[in-house]
Amino acid sequence: MSERLNVVVIVSDTLRYDYIGANGNAWIKTPELDAFASRATCFDNCYVSSFPTIPTRTDWFTGRYGFPFYGWRPLDPTAKVIAPELADAGYTNQLIVDTPHMMRSTFHFDRGFHGARWIRGQEGDTPMTWMNRPVEEVMPDDKTRQRPRQFGGALANAHAWQNHHQWLSGEDRFVAQTCGAASLWLEHNYKADPFFLWVDCFDVHEPWDPPEYLVDMYDPGYDDTPMFHPNYGPASDYTEAELNNLRAHYAGEVTLVSQHVGRVLRMLEDTGLMERTVVIVMADHGMYLGEHDRTGKSNICDHDDRGSWPLYREVSHIPLMVHTPGVEGGARASALVQPPDIMPTILDLAGVEIPSEAHGHSLWPLLGGSGDGTWPREIAVSSPALQVGRGREGAKLSVTDGEWSLILGQDGAVEPELYDLSADPGETHDVASAHPSKVDELRDACHDWLRNLGTSEERIAAVG
């Protein structure tokens, strides 16, 4: 392991583990990601920690679990985070991002980067207004997310109003712009060893508006209203054809992301960087596409009375692939890993001391698929921010030991759910009543784990 390895991190927001061909999907087309997997270590049991977008990134940057203590908030300007630690060690750091939440309202995610480029316009970001043109209804309100609304229209329609009239081809999409900027940066900096490049792509996050040929690839012949943004509510709001088209838009966006991430990977090859660069490809969470009668990742639908949604594996199980020079590729690691492990891993591979306050562990012992038996993590816990007194509207926490998955609600408002992942990987058959001792075992392990992190007893008592 060299002390002068470069580091490139490529994030794809909302990319499901099971929508990558290398992870066993027989119909999705992700050849560039599959080729990368063949030369990386793929982690088959990586789970969300703090949910969703900004909480996950906070865990990545700090190496700490945030959800027991706080929710969606700016990155603490006093926290020890990746980029300043690497800068102090002589690294040149660049952030290239189209994920708008990282850069809005002094969220501080650019701290420690020598350069930071924000590609504007994703989702609700509005770098330009077009008030001579009204916001048109591209998706009807009853088929898409209704909150928040912008310029009098649903978010999907406001996004289309902001961007679609400017797009001529796939090269205009945001993942193309962001990965194009990353490729350009590599071309101009490939001699700048050591460097740290973080590329944060908001795609595959909705709206799912890839070029139409990619949607047709997965849903040929559909000629009704395009379904490119979920309703964050019941999947039963859609007809079967509409739901299939929603999945096709998501799949087309996944293929588009694979294409353009592949451009960055190709530039790493062409510049000779791959042999001296750690490359990490990962996602922050997944998305329901009809499973459990849900579309979206959380409940913000006025007529869905199910309260806070559990983090089943369609959302909590996330891809993580790490290429390390000198480590044979194509290995699969089965250990339970989580986002707080990213910061310690990067610092470790860069030869930089890991801060003592980090909760995560360096993945170095697992790279190449070895060392699973000595890994210190026995459970993985995924949750939105813990809040006391919210009842069934509060966070639903998921804990897994890799063989079983337990869903716990806050304040005793919902009964625990237990799933045998070997027999029921889709978590469709709750067996909590048949295995009360396993429920108690995982609940106790979760409470002990939270206590060891320093979680307040009031919040621990509210979980399950």
N, C-alpha and C positions, 0 to 999 in steps of 0.2 A: 504494500500500500504506500503510494507516494504522498509526500506532504505537499506537493505542488500540483495536484490534480485540479483541473478546471471543473466547474459544476454547472450543468444546465438543467433547469426544472421546467417541465411543460405541463401546465394544468389544463384540463378540459372540464368545465363546470357541468354537473348533472349527467356525466357519462356513466351509464350502468355497467357493472362488471359483466353481466351476462349478455351485453350487446357487442362484445368483442369476439371475433372469430377464434382467436387463440385461446379464449376461455371456454370454448366448447359450443359457441353459437354456430349452427350449421347453415343459416340463411343470411346472416348479416355480411356485408362486404367491407372488411377493414384490412386490406392487404398490407398497408404500410405499418399499421400497429401490430399486425401478426408477425411481420418480418422483424420488427423491433423486439417483440417478445422472444423470438428465437435466439436473440443474443443478449437477453437480459435475464435477471431473476424475477419471476412473477410470483407475487404474494397472493395466495388463494384465500387467505382469511384476514383480509384487511377490512376493518369496520370503521365507520364514522365515529368520531368522539363527540365534539361539540357541534350541534346542528343549528342552522344550515350554513349559508355562504360565508359570511364574515366570521362567525365563531370558529368554523373549520380553519380558515386562514390564520386566525389568531393562534390556534393550536399549532399549525404548521410553523409559524414564524417564531413562536416562543418556546416550543417544546413542552408546553404545559396544558393540562386540561382546564378549560375555562368554564364549562357549563355548571359545575357545582357552585360557582362563585358569582358569575355574571353572564349576561346574554350578549345580544348584538350591540356592540359599542366600538368606538375608535380604538385602535391599537394603543395601549398604554405607552406614552412617550418615554417613560422611565424603565420599561421592561427590557431585559436583554433579549435581543432578537437576532436573526441570522445575519443580515447584511452588515450591521456595524461590527459584529465579531469578526467577519471575514475581512472587512475593510482594514481593521486594526492589524490583521495578519498580512496585509499587502495585496489583497485581492482588488481587482477592478470590478465594480458591481453595476449591473444594468437591469432595470425593470421595464418590461414591455407588457402592457395590459390593456384589455378592452372591458374588463369587469368593472363596471362603473362604481360599485359600492366601495371599492378599495381606495378610490381617489377623491370621492366627494367629501365635502365638509370636514376637511382636515382629519381624515381617518388614519394618517401617519404610516401607511404601509409602504411609502417610498423612503422611509427613514433608513439611512445607511447606504442607499444606492447613489452612485455617482451620477448616473443618468436614469431618468424615468420618463417613459413615453406613454401617454394615454391616448388610445384610439377611441374617439368619441362616438356616441350614438346608440350604444346597446340598450335594449329594453326601454326603460323610461328616461334615459339620458337624452337631453334635448340641446345640442350645441347650436342649432339654428331653428327658428320658427318659420312657418310657411302659412301665414294667416290669410293670404289671398285664396288659399284652397281650404275648404272645410275638411274635417276629419270624416272620411267615408267609412261606412260599415263594411268591413271585409269579412268579419265573423259576427254572427248575431250574438247578442248579450247572453242568451240562454245556453250558448255553447262554449263560452269562454270565461276566463277570470274577470269578474266584475269590479274588483277592488285591487289597487287604486284606479281611479279614472283620471284621464289627462285630456285637456282641451275638449271636454265634453264627450269623450269616447272611452270605450274599454281600452285597456292597456295594449291589447293586440292590435286594435285599430289605430291607436296613436303611434305605435311603433311602425306600422305600415305607412302611415301618413308621413312620418319623419324620414323614412329610409327608402321605401320600395321604388318611388319614382326616380331615384338616382341610380338604381342598379341596372346594369346591362348584362352582367354575366356572373358566374360563380366567383370571379376574381374580385368583385365588389363586396362580397360578404365579409363580415367582420373577422372570421377566423382566417380568411385569406389575407386580409390587411395585417392582422396581428402577426401571423406566422411569416408573412412577407417581410415585415419590419424586423423580425428576429433573424431571418436569413440574411438580410442586409447588414444587420449589426455584426453577425458572425463573419461575413465577408470582410468587413472593415476592422475587425478586432481579433482575427484568428491568431495573430502573433502576440497577443497581449497576455500571455500566461503570467500568473494565474488569474482567472476571471470567474465571476458568478453571474449567470444570466437566468432570470426568472421570467417566464413567458406565461401569462395568465389569460387564457381564452375563455370568455363567457359562454360561447358555444361549447357543449350541446344545449345549454340552457335555452328554454323557450324565449321568444317565439321561434318556432322551427320553420324557417323559410329558406331552405336550400334551393338551388336551381331545380326547376320542375322536372328535369330528366331524372334526377335522383329520387324524387317522390314517385315518379312513374315506374322506376325500377322495382319498387316494393308494392305498388298499388296501381297496376295498369288498368286503364278503363274507367277510373272514378271520374265523374263529371259533375259532381255537386259542389256545394260550398266547401272550400278547402279548410281542413281542420288542423291549424298550425299552432294553436295555443290551448292548453287544457283548461278546464273549468275550476280546478282545485276543489272538486266536489265529486258527486256520484258518477261513476262511469255509466250508470244506467240512464243518464241524461242524453246519451248518444245512441243512435241506431248502430247496428252491427257494422254497416258500411262506413259510417262516420268514425267509429272507433278504430276500424282498420286503417282508415286514412290518417287518423291522428298518429297511430303507430308508424305509418309509412313516412310521415313528415319527420318524426323523431329519428327513424332509421336513416333517412336521407341525410339528416344533419350529422349523424354519427359518421357516415361514409365521407361527408364533406370534411369533417374534422380530421379523419384519418388521412385523407389526401393532403391536407395542408400541414399537419404535423409531420407528414412524410417529407415535405419540402425542407423543413428544419433539419430533420435527421439526415437527409441527403447532403445538405450543406456541411454538416459535421463530418460526413464521410469525405466529401470532395476537398475540404480544407485540411484533412489529416487529423482533425481534432478528436475523432472518436477514440483513438488509441490513448489519449491522455485526458479524457473528460468523463466524469460521472454524469450520466444522463438519467433523469427521473421523469417518468410519465405517470400522471395520477389524476384522480378526480376527487371532488369534495363530497358528493352524495349522488344518489340515483333519483328515480322518479317512478311513480305508479302510472302504468299505461293500461289500466283496466283491471289489474289484479286487486283483489279484496274490494271490488266495486269502487275503485278510487282512480281518479286521474289528476295528477299533480303530485306535490310532495307534502302538502299540509292542507288543513281544512280552513278555507276562507270563503266558503260558499254559504249564502244566507239560508238555504233550505236543507243543508246537511246538518242533522241534529246529533251526529255521532261524537261531537266534542273534538278534543285534540286527537290527531291520528297517531297510531303507533308507528314506530320506525321498523316496519318489516324489512326483509332483506332486499327487496327491490330498491329501497332507499338507502339502507345502512351498509350493504355489502358493496365495496368500492374497489376499482382496479388500482393496482400499484405495481409498476415495473421499473426495475433499477438495473441499468447497465454500468458495470464497473470494469475499467481496464484491468486485464490480468485475471479476471474471473470468468470461467467458462459460462457461456450463455445457454438459454433453454431450460434452466432449472426451475422447479416449482417449490416454493417454501410454504409449509403448512402452518407455521406458527401464527398466533394471533398478534396482529400488529395494528397500530392506529396512528392518526395524524401527528400526535406529539412526538412520534419517533423520527419525524423528518428532520427537524432541526438538529438533534444530536447526531443523526447519521451524516448529514452534510458536514458538520464541523469535524466529526471524527475522520471522515475520508479526506478532508482538507488538512488534517494535522493540527486542528485548532482545539483547544481545551473546551470541553462541554461544561456550561455553567452548572453549578451544583443545584440550582433551583429547578432545573429541568425535570419534568416527570417522565419523559419518554426515554427510550433506550436506542442506542445505535444499532442499526440493522446489519452492521459489518459482519457479525458472527453468522448471520443467516444467508448472506449473499453466496450464491452458488448452490443453495439448497441444503447447506450443512448446518449443524448446530441447533436444529429445532428442539432437541431433547433438553437443552440447558437454558432455554429462553425463559426469562423470569415472569412473563405475564401469563396468568392462568385464566383470566376472563377479559373480555372486551366490553366496555360499557358505552352506549350511544344515547344521547339525549339532547333536547333543547335545554335552555337554561332552567334550572330548578327554581321554582317559586312556591312559596308557602301560601296556603289558603285559597288556591284557585280551583280546587275540586276537579271535576272531569275535564275542565278547560285547561288544567295545568299540564305540565310535561308528562309524557308517557316515555318511560325509560326502558331501553332494551339492554339485556345482559346475555352474553353467550360464552360458553366454554368451548365452542367449536363443534360440540355434539348436540347440545340443547340450546334453545333460545327462550328466554323468559321476558315477557312484557309486564312492566309494573306501572300502575297509575298512581297519581299523587292523592293524598288525603283520603285514601280508602274509597275513592269515588267509583273505581272500576275494579272488577275482579282480575287477578293475574291471569295471564295467558301463557301456556307452556307448549313448546313445539319440539318434537324429535326430528332434528335436521337430517339424520340419515334416512329416515322413512318418509319425511315430509319436508323436503327442502323449500317448498313454496309456502310453508307456514299456513296451511289451510285447515288443519284439524287440531284444535286445542285439546291437549291431554292433561291439563292442570289437575282436574279432579281425579284422574287415574294415577297421578304421580305426585302426591302432596309433599313427599320427602324431598324430591328433586326441586320443587318450588321453594321449599324452605332453604335447601342447600344453596341455591343460586341467589336467593334474596339475601341470605346471611353473608355470602361472599361479596355481594354488591355493597351492602351496608359497611362491611369491614373495609373494603377498598375505598369507599367514600370517606370513611373516618381517617384512614391513613393519609389521604390527601389534605386533610384539615377542614373538611366540610362541616358546617355547623350541625349540631345535633338536631336542631329544629328541622333543617332541610332533610337530614337523613331519616328522621321519624316520619316525614311526609311521604317518603318513597315506599309505596307498596304496603 
